[in-house]
Amino acid sequence: MQIDASSASVRDVYQWMVHTILPRPIAWVSTVDAAGRANLAPFSFFMGVCAKPPTLLFCPVNDRRGQPKDTLRNIDETRDFVVNLVPASLCKAMNDTAASLPHGESELDRFNIPSIPAHRVRPPRVAGAPVSFECALDRVIHVGEGPAGGNIVLGRILLIHVADDVLGPDGMPDPARMDLVARAGSDLYLRGGEGIRMARPD
Ligand SMILES: Cc1cc2nc3c(=O)[nH]c(=O)nc-3n(C[C@H](O)[C@H](O)[C@H](O)COP(=O)(O)O)c2cc1C
């Protein structure tokens, strides 16, 4: 079958994208607003960009009213954020934080998610995350407008926290020890899976 993305409904295109572009890593993004109130939300349209300069991206779409979500509002105001990665042990907590709380109400407080201060940015990081990236806003690229319109948030990575207990014998993070969850379509999360090791051609 084929789906003509230029004539299908926004909802259908979205469904086909999230059921096909997978597994998607999850950026669990902490931010603060101008008053210093913390916010935490998951985003699975998320990827690294390059190491020079160290850069990642994630994509909060506009909400149903066409307004930026709290995460983007806060980044616009305070210009920094933390991307936390999500182990299976925090999957439920992460999923809880997708709730639409009133602006200014902290998901960290509402769902009792322990956090610790970051070093280089104002938002706190999630204490139980095996990896957290402290980022300064590089730029926001707006793609489309109104409800469901997209925004690409590019962040300059300033500091990477890696929990010592996820490091493997080679000194790099061991995927099995990190036990990260990934997003598939609808309400499905993926965990673990079989690895295939293959040397890269020259
Ligand atoms: C696993 C997961 C992945 C999500 N990925 C995205 C995403 O990539 N972009 C987006 O706009 N919303 C995404 N959402 C929905 C947001 O998390 C949700 O709208 C949240 O309320 C936004 O919070 P905020 O208003 O505090 O920023 C995702 C939700 C879940 C559970």
The ligand as an SDF file (V2000), in Angstrom:
LIG
                    3D

 31 33  0  0  0  0  0  0  0  0999 V2000
    6.9620    8.5360   24.6760 C   0  0  0  0  0  0  0  0  0  0  0  0
    6.3860    9.8490   24.2630 C   0  0  0  0  0  0  0  0  0  0  0  0
    6.9620   10.5410   23.2190 C   0  0  0  0  0  0  0  0  0  0  0  0
    6.4570   11.7900   22.8330 C   0  0  0  0  0  0  0  0  0  0  0  0
    7.0550   12.4430   21.8010 N   0  0  0  0  0  0  0  0  0  0  0  0
    6.6270   13.6680   21.4420 C   0  0  0  0  0  0  0  0  0  0  0  0
    7.2870   14.3980   20.4070 C   0  0  0  0  0  0  0  0  0  0  0  0
    8.2690   13.9520   19.8020 O   0  0  0  0  0  0  0  0  0  0  0  0
    6.8060   15.6380   20.1040 N   0  0  0  0  0  0  0  0  0  0  0  0
    5.7590   16.1890   20.7870 C   0  0  0  0  0  0  0  0  0  0  0  0
    5.3910   17.3260   20.5040 O   0  0  0  0  0  0  0  0  0  0  0  0
    5.1100   15.5230   21.7690 N   0  0  0  0  0  0  0  0  0  0  0  0
    5.5350   14.2820   22.1280 C   0  0  0  0  0  0  0  0  0  0  0  0
    4.9110   13.6070   23.1400 N   0  0  0  0  0  0  0  0  0  0  0  0
    3.8140   14.2700   23.8720 C   0  0  0  0  0  0  0  0  0  0  0  0
    4.3390   15.2640   24.9190 C   0  0  0  0  0  0  0  0  0  0  0  0
    5.1570   14.6080   25.8640 O   0  0  0  0  0  0  0  0  0  0  0  0
    3.1480   15.9130   25.6470 C   0  0  0  0  0  0  0  0  0  0  0  0
    2.4420   16.7290   24.7350 O   0  0  0  0  0  0  0  0  0  0  0  0
    3.5370   16.7090   26.8630 C   0  0  0  0  0  0  0  0  0  0  0  0
    2.3760   17.0720   27.5770 O   0  0  0  0  0  0  0  0  0  0  0  0
    4.2950   17.9760   26.5390 C   0  0  0  0  0  0  0  0  0  0  0  0
    4.6090   18.5600   27.7720 O   0  0  0  0  0  0  0  0  0  0  0  0
    4.8610   20.1090   27.9890 P   0  0  0  0  0  0  0  0  0  0  0  0
    3.6110   20.8580   27.5780 O   0  0  0  0  0  0  0  0  0  0  0  0
    5.1360   20.1810   29.4560 O   0  0  0  0  0  0  0  0  0  0  0  0
    6.0400   20.5040   27.1500 O   0  0  0  0  0  0  0  0  0  0  0  0
    5.3530   12.3440   23.5140 C   0  0  0  0  0  0  0  0  0  0  0  0
    4.7560   11.6210   24.5650 C   0  0  0  0  0  0  0  0  0  0  0  0
    5.2610   10.3880   24.9350 C   0  0  0  0  0  0  0  0  0  0  0  0
    4.6210    9.6320   26.0640 C   0  0  0  0  0  0  0  0  0  0  0  0
  1  2  1  0
  2  3  1  0
  2 30  2  0
  3  4  2  0
  4  5  1  0
  4 28  1  0
  5  6  2  0
  6  7  1  0
  6 13  1  0
  7  8  2  0
  7  9  1  0
  9 10  1  0
 10 11  2  0
 10 12  1  0
 12 13  2  0
 13 14  1  0
 14 15  1  0
 14 28  1  0
 15 16  1  0
 16 17  1  0
 16 18  1  0
 18 19  1  0
 18 20  1  0
 20 21  1  0
 20 22  1  0
 22 23  1  0
 23 24  1  0
 24 25  2  0
 24 26  1  0
 24 27  1  0
 28 29  2  0
 29 30  1  0
 30 31  1  0
M  END
$$$$
